[in-house]
Amino acid sequence: MMARLKRREEQRPGGRDKGNDGARWRRSRCGGRRAPAELRRWPKSSYEAARGDAEWRWRCRYETVVGRGATGAATYCVGEETIPLAVLRSPLALPSLKESPFSKCRSRLYRVCVTKASVAVEQKTKVALIRIGTRGSPLALAQAYETRNKLMASHPELAEEGAIQIIIIKTTGDKILTQPLADIGGKGLFTKEIDEALLNSEIDIAVHSMKDVPTYLPDKTILPCNLQREDVRDAFISLSAASLADLPAGSVIGTASLRRKSQILHRYPSLNVEENFRGNVQTRLRKLNEGVVQATLLALAGLKRLNMTENVTSTLSIEDMLPAVAQGAIGIACRSNDDKMAEYIASLNHEETRLAVVCERAFLETLDGSCRTPIAGYACKNEDGNCLFRGLVASPDGTRVLETSRVGPYAVEDMIKMGKDAGKELLSRAGPNFFSS
């Protein structure tokens, strides 16, 4: 027995106590060799200093607290996967979402040896069958991983390691964080660079939040798929009040959305709104905790996808806060001449969601809405199976709010017509100077 152990140690690069990078290791409970403390966090620049990439791989073990028993002991959801060191250097090398850095998790990294024969195979890097383009925010990545997981579940060939690659693309909206969206102007603030990468064949499909997608699509692209829609309502979050109505006069609410601002001020003119309340969900919650504002509104869909609903103080009804067009919907685009990608993503389409989004976007297109225009619209299937559409336009200061509604068959042509008719009605009622008020 001792002879076998000795031979095994002699086969390891670096000897018994040291790896190839000269760092000391110790055995873990599971029998592996645990990395020294300076290498156990993810990501860490010292990973890049490690040597022996061809002969060594990292095995990542994630222990995520998912609950506590009667005794208070934590219950763990454990995930594990083996990743080449070169891949691990990239923040894209993540396991499934519930085990990703977006969760509150602890990770342990183990370095395990692979044989020379395996190395020869590993060096022939597998080309990804699908490259998914996305923004880099936690919510955008959550949506990309949701898309990836659905593709893997629907197509066995995509479930193989390395078959799907996620590529982060920084957009104009991500780069300019010091100005309100309305001041930046233009359309496609969060999609333009992703669309360009798609057209340049740098990615194969693009995953978008549909409320960020302009009503027109770039030439040579199509968007044939919407995943099933999440809850469309807005969440009220505050450390001092249970609802908007409970906020004292003069309280400041942080939101970058003119839609939310106009509806808040229309109902509660005594409140103030901080427009330049930009950043991802985590950044906004941090600003709230720091007392920059007394409350904020966030899309409930995003909080659910990030498993952060514990932050919600209350949920606003559709009647109190009509959602943005296509809020809660994820869209997946591809090149119009890429039949294979179109086939892959069409298999994920949720038709009820797609038709609702088509109706709402027809309304938005008629109004020619942009980030400077407070517009809200929501289509859903009522109890009779018909489409109920509600639309709204408002002045930025909330002094005027115009609303309309339509009911009709839940069919694409009828729903497009409803959206356009509702838009034309509100344009007529608003008059040419409405949005400059």
Secondary structure as GFF3:
##gff-version 3
##sequence-region A 1 437
A	DSSP	alpha_helix	2	11	.	.	.	ID=ss1
A	DSSP	beta_strand	26	27	.	.	.	ID=ss2
A	DSSP	beta_strand	33	34	.	.	.	ID=ss3
A	DSSP	three_ten_helix	37	39	.	.	.	ID=ss4
A	DSSP	alpha_helix	46	49	.	.	.	ID=ss5
A	DSSP	beta_strand	56	68	.	.	.	ID=ss6
A	DSSP	beta_strand	74	84	.	.	.	ID=ss7
A	DSSP	alpha_helix	85	88	.	.	.	ID=ss8
A	DSSP	three_ten_helix	97	99	.	.	.	ID=ss9
A	DSSP	beta_strand	105	113	.	.	.	ID=ss10
A	DSSP	alpha_helix	116	122	.	.	.	ID=ss11
A	DSSP	beta_strand	130	134	.	.	.	ID=ss12
A	DSSP	alpha_helix	138	154	.	.	.	ID=ss13
A	DSSP	three_ten_helix	156	159	.	.	.	ID=ss14
A	DSSP	beta_strand	164	168	.	.	.	ID=ss15
A	DSSP	alpha_helix	172	175	.	.	.	ID=ss16
A	DSSP	alpha_helix	181	184	.	.	.	ID=ss17
A	DSSP	alpha_helix	192	199	.	.	.	ID=ss18
A	DSSP	beta_strand	205	209	.	.	.	ID=ss19
A	DSSP	three_ten_helix	210	212	.	.	.	ID=ss20
A	DSSP	beta_strand	221	226	.	.	.	ID=ss21
A	DSSP	beta_strand	234	238	.	.	.	ID=ss22
A	DSSP	three_ten_helix	244	246	.	.	.	ID=ss23
A	DSSP	beta_strand	252	254	.	.	.	ID=ss24
A	DSSP	alpha_helix	258	267	.	.	.	ID=ss25
A	DSSP	beta_strand	272	274	.	.	.	ID=ss26
A	DSSP	alpha_helix	281	289	.	.	.	ID=ss27
A	DSSP	beta_strand	295	299	.	.	.	ID=ss28
A	DSSP	alpha_helix	300	305	.	.	.	ID=ss29
A	DSSP	three_ten_helix	309	311	.	.	.	ID=ss30
A	DSSP	beta_strand	314	315	.	.	.	ID=ss31
A	DSSP	beta_strand	330	335	.	.	.	ID=ss32
A	DSSP	alpha_helix	339	346	.	.	.	ID=ss33
A	DSSP	alpha_helix	351	367	.	.	.	ID=ss34
A	DSSP	beta_strand	375	381	.	.	.	ID=ss35
A	DSSP	beta_strand	387	394	.	.	.	ID=ss36
A	DSSP	beta_strand	401	408	.	.	.	ID=ss37
A	DSSP	alpha_helix	412	430	.	.	.	ID=ss38
A	DSSP	three_ten_helix	434	436	.	.	.	ID=ss39
###
